[in-house]
Amino acid sequence: MRFREFEKEVEELVARACASLGYGEVEVEVGPPPGEGYGDLSSAVSLRIAKKTSQSPADVALKMASKMTEEAKGTRYVAGVVPHRAGYLNFTLDYARFSCDSIGDILRGDLGAMPKTGRKVLVEHTNVNPNKALHIGHARNLVLGDSLVNVLRYLGDDVRALNYIDDSGSQFADVIVGLKFLGLPDEAPAGVKFDAYCGDRIYTRVTQEYAKSPGLKEKESLVLREIEKGEGELAEYAKKIVGKILAAQLETCWRLGASYDLLNWESQIVHSGMWDEIFGRLKSMGVVKLESQGENAGCWVIPDTETGEQKVVVRSDGTAVYVAKDIPYAAWKIGLVGDPFEYQVYGAKQPDGAVLNSTVLSGGVKGMDFSGADIAISVIDVRQGYLQKIVAKVLDSMNEGASKRYLHRAYEVVALSKATAERLGFEVEGEFAHMSGRAGLYVNVDTMLASLKERARAETRKRSLSETDAWVDDVSEALAISALRYELLKQDPDKIIVFDADEALRLQGDTGPYLLYTYARARRILDKTDGRPSIDLGSAAKMTKPQELRLVKRMSMLDAAASKAGEYLSPREVAKFAHELAVAFNDFYENVQVNKEADPALRDARLALVDASSKVLAKSMTLIGIPYRTRI
């Protein structure tokens, strides 16, 4: 977008001035000034030059500014260069030309999306064990991963979204134990989703029975062995059950706005032979060893030379642990092993129309371009950081530098505020509650969305007495989704979130509903006008109020925010941008006349600004998965 062009012009001016004044090649950095009175961009390059040349920073800045002032006349957007006595260089925008170009671009559909990079990226996210419904911690994974997919596609990468199904792990095996050996029904009661039934009732019951009857735990080992074999009545039954659980989980994922390109199945990774191939390579390289003594006797382990610990990869009974399955999956992602899979369409199209594919070992299509990415990003919570380091270490042993292509996007856990936890029926001490499956303190996403939607429905109906029930339901759903997604995204991923439903649903402040409200407010201006959004250089020059200048500058920075989000693998940067844009628009709305402006040319230019800023806000909401509506 146009602000980046302004930045580039400033950087080139500074670089040329440094060379012309004999300062040589100097690292040029520009950024926002400390306040509006200091222009639109600032550079501290004079301070670095002064230190290197033993000159006064103010003198260097004055020389630099004098050199650049004439050259700035040849740029498109630099209106002036002002030296500050502290040594900073401050640059101002030609707002008439900048506004005309920026608004014109956006109204023609240019929202800053980058050209194709040719870089293939895999983003793995969600990855809920198929033994339960998604809880709010899983939702943070999904929202972070799904938004990251959107941002990287905007930045021009060829991105595939993966969802890993752990259908050969112990938690899923426990569900099968409950159904097959405790005789629990394999149909959920009326009105209960199958994933919630399995997690809240079957899995809980089985863990209780393990405590009472230790011998029952042997059935878990039996189920795991049968699943790993991949054939027989028990294995076939497990496939049926995992399919039902996954279908229920995907309903929630799709409701939250996520979309996937591929389902990867852990059992197929086991049966594909990839682990056997990699295990053999690791043995020959001495990366793994067979332990002969101690608590890990009979197990294959990876010694950690830094900590002295051993990580078991294959148990003494021959079954592989989780990390042993994750290693071949990671190697497949970045092309360190061949692709053993075939692919077929999984069920119907997703709500956004995208086709969801699934790996199969036979009966599908070969050669689909999923493996062998330039970059593979795994969105996995911070508690799995140690295991991810082991995976990265093994990848490096297979191919030097491979870990630089295998990235772990860690994130912290989600807690509930005291008020929200109590509203949902939990008794908590302290100001917030950490969720714990073992303690029975966790909140399914469906439960949270139902609570948010019901409260949003009540408020929406109060404000819109004449609207249809269908309209109220649609708006309430959008408010609930926006409230949850935004709250899970607005914090840095490495910070714990304390989710509070009251805070998340507010129409004012740093919330998802505030973004929806702002977008709807902008579209109402356009619905109620006799004017026509249009702008030229002459009408752009009439827009001189600080609120409209701030708004046009802010809306031209979406691509910069997305670039930072891509660099840090943190879509929070786009959420932050969207909020800042909404604040700027509301400041404009409250202080600048639009439809009542007497000058038709200025009115239409302001309408163009409203139209353009609402389009940028809508795009930023799309990148973070907020389902915007024209009326709220």
C-alpha positions in Angstrom: 0.0 0.0 0.0 1.0 3.6 -0.4 2.6 4.2 3.0 5.3 1.7 2.2 6.0 3.6 -1.0 6.5 6.7 1.2 8.8 4.8 3.5 10.8 3.6 0.5 11.2 7.1 -0.9 12.4 8.3 2.5 14.9 5.5 2.8 16.3 6.2 -0.7 16.6 9.9 0.0 18.5 9.2 3.2 20.8 6.7 1.5 21.6 9.0 -1.4 22.3 11.9 1.0 24.7 9.8 3.1 26.6 8.8 -0.1 26.7 12.4 -1.4 28.0 13.8 1.8 30.7 11.2 2.1 29.2 9.2 4.9 29.4 6.0 2.9 26.9 3.2 3.2 24.9 3.6 6.4 22.1 1.4 7.7 19.0 3.4 7.1 16.1 2.9 9.5 12.9 4.9 9.5 9.9 4.6 11.8 7.0 6.4 13.4 8.0 9.7 15.1 7.3 10.2 18.8 4.3 12.4 18.1 2.2 14.1 15.4 4.2 17.3 15.7 7.3 15.5 14.3 6.0 14.6 10.9 5.0 11.2 9.5 8.3 9.3 9.5 11.5 9.8 11.5 15.1 8.6 11.2 17.9 8.6 13.7 20.6 8.0 11.1 22.2 11.4 11.9 22.9 10.2 15.5 24.8 7.1 14.2 26.8 9.2 11.7 27.6 11.8 14.4 29.0 9.1 16.7 31.1 7.7 13.9 32.4 11.1 12.6 32.6 12.9 16.0 30.3 15.6 14.7 27.3 17.2 16.4 24.1 15.2 15.7 22.3 18.5 15.1 24.9 19.6 12.5 24.7 16.2 10.7 20.9 16.4 10.6 21.0 19.9 9.2 23.4 18.9 6.5 21.3 15.9 5.6 18.1 17.8 5.6 19.6 20.5 3.3 20.8 17.9 0.9 17.5 16.1 0.8 15.1 19.1 0.6 15.7 19.7 -3.1 15.7 16.0 -4.0 12.5 15.5 -2.2 10.8 17.6 -4.8 11.4 14.7 -7.2 9.5 12.2 -5.1 5.8 11.5 -5.2 5.0 11.6 -1.5 7.7 13.4 0.5 6.5 16.9 1.1 9.3 18.1 3.4 12.3 17.2 5.6 12.8 18.9 8.9 15.9 18.4 11.1 15.4 18.3 14.9 18.0 19.8 17.2 18.4 16.4 18.9 19.7 15.0 15.6 16.5 13.3 14.2 15.3 13.8 10.7 11.5 14.2 10.3 9.7 13.7 7.0 6.2 14.8 6.1 3.7 13.5 3.6 2.1 15.2 0.7 -1.3 14.3 1.9 -3.3 15.5 -1.1 -1.5 13.2 -3.5 -1.1 10.4 -0.9 -4.8 10.5 -0.1 -5.9 10.5 -3.7 -3.6 7.6 -4.6 -4.3 5.5 -1.5 -8.1 5.9 -1.6 -8.2 5.4 -5.3 -6.2 2.1 -5.1 -8.4 0.7 -2.4 -11.7 1.6 -4.2 -10.3 -0.2 -7.3 -9.8 -3.3 -5.2 -6.1 -3.0 -4.3 -5.9 -3.9 -0.6 -2.1 -4.5 -0.5 -1.9 -8.2 -1.1 1.6 -9.2 -2.1 2.7 -10.8 -5.3 3.3 -14.6 -5.2 6.6 -15.4 -3.5 6.9 -19.0 -4.8 7.5 -20.1 -1.2 5.6 -23.2 -0.2 4.5 -23.2 3.5 2.7 -25.8 5.6 0.8 -24.6 8.7 -0.3 -27.4 11.0 -2.9 -26.4 13.6 -5.9 -27.4 15.7 -4.8 -31.1 16.2 -7.3 -32.0 18.9 -7.0 -35.5 20.2 -10.0 -37.4 18.9 -11.4 -38.3 22.3 -13.2 -35.0 23.2 -14.7 -31.8 22.0 -12.6 -28.7 21.5 -12.1 -26.7 24.7 -11.1 -23.0 24.8 -7.4 -23.8 24.8 -7.8 -25.7 21.5 -9.6 -22.6 20.2 -6.5 -20.5 20.8 -4.5 -22.9 18.7 -7.1 -22.9 15.9 -7.5 -19.1 15.8 -3.7 -18.5 15.8 -3.1 -21.1 13.1 -6.1 -20.2 10.9 -5.2 -16.5 11.1 -1.6 -17.2 10.3 -2.7 -19.2 7.2 -4.7 -16.2 6.0 -1.9 -13.7 6.7 0.8 -15.8 4.9 -1.5 -16.2 1.8 -2.1 -12.4 1.8 1.7 -12.0 1.8 2.0 -14.2 -1.3 3.0 -17.6 0.1 1.5 -20.8 -1.2 0.1 -22.1 2.0 -1.5 -25.4 3.0 -3.4 -25.8 6.3 -3.0 -29.2 7.9 -4.9 -30.8 10.8 -3.2 -33.8 12.4 -5.5 -36.5 13.8 -3.9 -38.5 16.6 -5.9 -41.6 16.1 -3.4 -44.0 17.5 -2.7 -42.3 20.9 -3.6 -43.4 24.4 -6.4 -40.9 24.9 -8.3 -42.1 21.9 -7.5 -45.7 22.9 -9.2 -45.0 26.2 -12.4 -44.1 24.4 -12.3 -47.5 22.7 -11.7 -49.2 26.0 -14.8 -47.5 27.4 -16.9 -48.6 24.4 -15.6 -52.1 24.0 -14.7 -53.2 27.5 -16.9 -51.2 29.7 -19.9 -51.6 27.5 -20.7 -47.9 27.2 -23.1 -47.0 24.3 -21.4 -45.8 21.1 -24.3 -43.4 20.4 -24.5 -40.0 22.2 -27.7 -39.1 24.1 -30.2 -36.9 22.3 -29.0 -33.3 22.1 -25.3 -34.1 23.0 -22.6 -33.9 20.3 -20.6 -37.1 19.9 -17.2 -35.5 20.7 -18.6 -34.0 23.9 -20.1 -37.3 24.9 -16.8 -39.1 24.4 -14.8 -36.6 26.3 -17.1 -35.7 29.1 -18.6 -39.1 29.8 -16.6 -42.0 28.2 -13.1 -40.7 28.7 -13.9 -39.5 32.2 -15.5 -42.8 33.2 -12.5 -44.8 31.8 -9.9 -42.8 33.8 -12.0 -43.4 36.9 -12.2 -47.1 36.2 -8.4 -47.3 35.7 -8.0 -46.0 39.3 -10.4 -48.7 40.6 -9.2 -51.6 38.4 -5.5 -51.3 37.5 -5.8 -54.4 35.3 -8.1 -52.5 32.9 -5.1 -50.5 31.9 -3.9 -53.5 30.0 -6.8 -53.1 27.6 -5.4 -49.7 26.6 -2.2 -51.4 25.6 -4.2 -54.0 23.6 -6.1 -51.3 21.8 -2.9 -49.4 21.0 -1.3 -52.6 19.5 -4.4 -53.4 17.4 -4.6 -49.8 16.1 -0.9 -49.9 15.2 -1.4 -53.2 13.4 -4.2 -51.6 11.4 -6.3 -54.6 10.8 -8.8 -56.7 12.7 -12.2 -56.0 14.3 -10.9 -53.7 17.0 -8.9 -51.6 14.5 -11.9 -51.3 12.1 -14.2 -50.3 15.0 -11.7 -47.6 16.1 -11.7 -46.2 12.5 -15.5 -45.9 12.7 -15.4 -44.1 16.1 -12.6 -41.7 15.3 -14.6 -40.7 12.1 -17.6 -39.8 14.2 -15.6 -37.8 16.7 -13.7 -36.0 14.0 -16.9 -35.1 12.2 -18.3 -33.5 15.4 -15.0 -31.6 16.0 -15.0 -30.3 12.5 -18.4 -28.8 13.0 -17.0 -26.6 15.8 -13.8 -25.8 13.7 -15.9 -24.7 10.8 -18.2 -22.7 13.0 -15.1 -20.8 14.2 -14.3 -20.0 10.6 -11.3 -22.4 10.2 -10.7 -24.2 6.9 -8.2 -26.9 6.1 -6.5 -28.4 3.1 -5.5 -31.7 4.5 -6.1 -34.2 7.3 -3.1 -36.2 8.3 -3.7 -39.4 10.3 -1.2 -40.6 12.8 -2.1 -44.3 12.2 -1.3 -43.9 8.5 2.1 -42.4 9.4 2.7 -45.5 11.5 1.6 -47.9 8.7 3.3 -45.9 5.9 6.7 -47.3 6.8 8.2 -43.8 7.2 9.1 -44.4 10.8 10.8 -47.7 10.0 12.9 -45.9 7.4 13.8 -43.0 9.7 14.3 -45.3 12.7 16.8 -47.3 10.7 18.7 -44.1 9.7 18.7 -42.9 13.3 20.1 -46.2 14.5 22.9 -46.2 11.9 23.8 -42.6 12.8 23.8 -43.3 16.5 21.1 -40.8 17.2 19.0 -43.4 19.1 20.2 -46.2 21.2 18.8 -49.3 22.9 18.9 -48.7 26.7 19.9 -51.8 28.7 19.5 -50.7 32.2 17.4 -48.5 34.5 13.8 -47.5 34.2 14.2 -47.3 30.4 15.7 -50.8 30.0 14.5 -52.3 26.7 13.5 -49.0 25.3 15.0 -47.1 22.3 15.9 -43.6 23.5 17.4 -40.3 22.3 20.0 -39.1 24.8 20.0 -35.4 25.5 23.7 -34.4 25.8 22.7 -31.0 27.3 20.5 -32.3 30.2 21.6 -35.9 30.5 18.0 -37.0 30.1 16.8 -39.7 27.8 13.7 -39.4 25.6 12.0 -42.7 25.0 10.9 -43.1 21.3 10.0 -46.8 21.3 8.8 -48.5 24.5 10.0 -51.9 25.6 6.8 -53.5 24.2 7.6 -52.2 20.8 5.0 -49.4 20.6 6.2 -46.0 19.5 5.6 -42.9 21.6 4.2 -39.7 20.3 7.5 -38.1 19.4 8.5 -41.1 17.4 5.4 -40.5 15.3 6.0 -36.7 15.1 9.5 -37.2 13.7 8.5 -38.8 10.4 5.6 -36.4 10.1 8.0 -33.5 10.4 10.5 -35.1 8.0 7.6 -35.6 5.5 6.6 -32.0 5.8 10.0 -30.6 4.7 10.8 -33.4 2.2 13.4 -35.4 4.1 11.5 -38.6 3.2 9.5 -39.6 0.2 5.7 -39.1 0.2 4.1 -42.5 0.9 0.5 -41.2 0.8 -2.3 -41.1 -1.6 -5.0 -38.5 -1.3 -8.8 -38.4 -1.5 -11.5 -35.9 -0.7 -12.8 -36.1 2.8 -16.6 -35.6 3.0 -18.4 -32.6 1.6 -16.9 -29.2 0.9 -16.2 -27.0 3.8 -18.5 -24.0 4.6 -16.1 -21.6 2.7 -16.3 -24.0 -0.4 -12.7 -25.3 0.0 -12.1 -28.9 -0.6 -10.8 -30.9 2.4 -8.4 -33.7 1.4 -7.3 -36.7 3.5 -4.2 -38.9 3.4 -4.9 -42.6 2.6 -2.5 -45.4 2.0 -4.4 -46.8 -1.0 -7.3 -46.1 -3.2 -6.6 -42.4 -3.6 -4.7 -40.0 -6.0 -1.0 -40.0 -5.9 1.4 -37.0 -6.3 -0.7 -34.2 -4.8 1.7 -31.4 -3.8 1.5 -31.4 0.0 4.9 -32.6 1.3 8.3 -31.1 0.8 7.6 -27.5 2.0 10.1 -24.7 2.1 8.8 -23.9 5.6 6.7 -26.0 8.0 5.0 -24.2 10.9 3.6 -26.3 13.8 1.2 -24.4 16.1 1.6 -26.3 19.3 1.3 -25.1 22.9 4.3 -24.0 24.8 4.2 -27.1 27.1 5.3 -29.2 24.1 8.3 -27.1 23.5 10.8 -29.7 24.8 9.4 -32.4 22.4 9.5 -30.0 19.5 13.2 -29.3 20.3 13.9 -33.0 20.1 12.1 -33.2 16.7 14.2 -30.3 15.4 17.4 -31.9 16.7 16.6 -35.2 14.9 15.8 -33.3 11.7 19.2 -31.6 11.9 20.9 -34.9 12.3 19.2 -36.1 9.1 19.9 -32.9 7.1 22.1 -30.1 8.4 20.1 -26.9 8.9 16.7 -28.6 8.5 15.5 -27.2 11.8 15.5 -23.7 10.3 12.7 -24.9 8.0 10.7 -26.5 10.8 9.3 -23.8 13.0 7.4 -24.2 16.3 4.8 -21.4 16.8 4.3 -21.9 20.6 1.5 -20.2 22.5 0.5 -20.0 26.1 -2.6 -21.5 27.8 -6.0 -19.9 28.3 -7.5 -19.3 31.8 -11.0 -18.1 32.7 -11.8 -15.0 34.7 -13.5 -15.7 38.0 -16.8 -14.2 36.8 -16.9 -16.2 33.5 -16.0 -19.4 35.3 -18.7 -18.9 37.9 -21.3 -18.1 35.2 -20.5 -21.4 33.6 -21.0 -23.3 36.8 -17.5 -23.6 38.3 -16.5 -22.7 41.8 -13.0 -21.0 41.7 -10.7 -19.3 44.2 -8.7 -16.3 43.2 -9.2 -14.0 40.3 -9.0 -16.5 37.5 -9.1 -20.3 36.9 -6.6 -22.4 35.0 -8.4 -25.1 33.2 -7.6 -28.7 34.0 -9.1 -31.8 32.4 -8.2 -33.9 35.3 -9.8 -31.5 37.7 -12.9 -31.3 35.6 -12.4 -27.6 35.0 -12.5 -27.0 31.3 -15.0 -25.3 28.9 -15.9 -26.7 25.6 -15.9 -24.2 22.7 -19.5 -25.1 21.8 -20.5 -24.3 25.4 -18.7 -21.0 25.4 -20.1 -19.9 22.0 -23.6 -20.8 23.1 -23.1 -18.6 26.2 -21.7 -15.7 24.2 -24.4 -16.0 21.5 -27.2 -16.0 24.0 -25.9 -12.9 25.7 -25.3 -11.2 22.3 -28.8 -12.2 21.2 -30.4 -10.5 24.2 -28.5 -7.3 23.7 -29.1 -7.3 19.9 -32.8 -7.8 20.3 -33.0 -4.9 22.8 -31.4 -2.6 20.2 -33.3 -4.0 17.2 -37.0 -4.6 18.2 -38.3 -4.7 14.6 -35.7 -7.1 13.1 -36.5 -10.7 12.2 -35.4 -13.6 14.4 -33.2 -14.8 11.6 -31.4 -11.5 11.4 -30.9 -11.4 15.2 -29.6 -14.9 15.1 -27.1 -14.1 12.3 -25.8 -11.0 14.1 -25.6 -12.8 17.4 -23.5 -15.6 15.9 -21.1 -13.1 14.3 -20.8 -11.2 17.6 -20.0 -14.5 19.5 -17.4 -15.6 16.9 -15.8 -12.2 16.8 -15.7 -11.9 20.5 -14.0 -15.3 21.0 -11.6 -15.1 18.1 -10.4 -11.6 18.8 -9.8 -12.2 22.5 -7.7 -15.3 21.7 -5.7 -13.3 19.2 -5.1 -9.8 20.6 -2.5 -10.9 23.2 1.0 -12.0 22.3 1.0 -15.7 21.8 3.6 -16.2 24.5 1.3 -14.6 27.2 -1.4 -16.4 29.2 -4.9 -15.2 28.3 -7.5 -14.7 31.0 -10.7 -14.9 29.0 -13.6 -12.8 30.3 -17.0 -13.0 28.5 -18.2 -9.6 29.7 -15.0 -7.9 28.4 -15.0 -9.9 25.1 -18.6 -8.8 24.1 -18.3 -5.1 24.7 -19.1 -2.9 21.7 -16.5 -0.4 22.9 -12.8 -0.9 23.5 -10.3 -3.5 22.4 -12.8 -6.2 21.3 -14.0 -8.1 18.2 -17.6 -6.6 18.5 -16.1 -3.1 18.4 -14.6 -3.9 15.0 -18.0 -5.2 13.8 -19.7 -2.1 15.2 -17.3 0.2 13.5 -17.6 -1.5 10.1 -21.4 -1.3 10.3 -21.2 2.3 11.3 -19.1 3.1 8.2 -21.5 1.3 5.9 -24.5 3.1 7.3 -22.9 6.4 6.3 -22.7 5.1 2.7 -26.3 3.8 2.8 -27.7 7.2 3.8 -26.0 9.5 1.3 -27.0 11.4 -1.8 -23.4 11.7 -2.7 -21.0 9.3 -4.5 -17.7 8.2 -3.2 -15.1 9.7 -5.5 -11.8 11.6 -5.2 -9.3 13.4 -7.3 -6.3 15.5 -6.4 -8.4 18.7 -6.0 -10.9 17.2 -3.6 -8.2 15.3 -1.7 -6.4 18.6 -1.1 -9.6 19.8 0.7 -9.3 17.1 3.3 -7.1 18.9 5.9 -8.7 18.0 9.3 -6.3 16.0 11.5 -8.8 13.2 12.0 -9.2 12.5 8.2 -5.4 12.7 7.7 -4.8 10.2 10.5 -7.4 7.9 9.1 -6.0 7.9 5.5 -2.5 7.3 6.8 -3.6 4.5 9.2 -5.6 2.6 6.6 -2.6 2.5 4.2 -0.6 0.4 6.7 -2.4 -2.9 6.5 0.3 -4.6 4.4 3.0 -3.4 6.8 1.0 -4.9 9.8 0.6 -8.2 7.8 4.3 -8.2 7.0 5.2 -7.9 10.7 2.7 -10.6 11.5 4.3 -12.9 9.0 7.8 -12.1 10.3 6.9 -12.8 13.9 4.4 -15.6 13.0 1.9 -13.5 15.2 -1.4 -12.5 13.6 -1.8 -10.3 16.7 -0.2 -7.6 14.6 -3.2 -7.6 12.3 -5.6 -7.6 15.2 -3.8 -4.6 16.6 -3.9 -2.8 13.3 -7.7 -3.5 12.9 -8.3 -2.0 16.3 -6.2 1.1 15.7 -8.0 1.6 12.4 -11.4 1.3 14.1 -10.3 3.9 16.7 -9.1 6.3 13.9 -12.4 5.9 12.0 -14.5 6.5 15.1 -12.5 9.6 15.9 -13.1 10.8 12.3 -16.8 9.9 12.5 -17.3 12.0 15.7 -15.4 15.1 14.5 -15.8 15.4 10.7 -19.0 16.1 8.8 -19.6 13.7 5.8 -23.1 13.7 4.4 -23.9 17.1 5.8 -20.8 18.7 4.3 -21.9 21.6 2.1 -19.1 21.3 -0.5 -20.1 18.4 -2.8 -16.6 17.6 -3.9 -15.3 17.5 -0.3 -18.4 15.4 0.7 -17.7 12.9 -2.0 -14.0 12.7 -1.1 -14.9 12.0 2.5 -17.4 9.4 1.4 -14.5 7.8 -0.6 -12.4 7.8 2.5 -15.3 6.1 4.5 -15.7 3.5 1.8 -12.0 2.8 1.5 -11.4 2.6 5.3 -14.3 0.2 5.7 -12.9 -2.0 3.0 -9.5 -2.1 4.7 -11.2 -2.8 8.0 -13.2 -5.6 6.4 -10.0 -7.1 4.9 -8.2 -7.0 8.2 -11.1 -8.7 9.9 -11.1 -11.4 7.2 -7.4 -12.0 7.8 -8.1 -12.7 11.5 -11.3 -14.7 10.8 -13.9 -12.2 12.0 -17.2 -12.6 10.1 -18.2 -9.0 9.5 -21.7 -7.7 8.9 -22.9 -4.5 7.2 -25.5 -4.0 10.0 -25.1 -4.6 13.7 
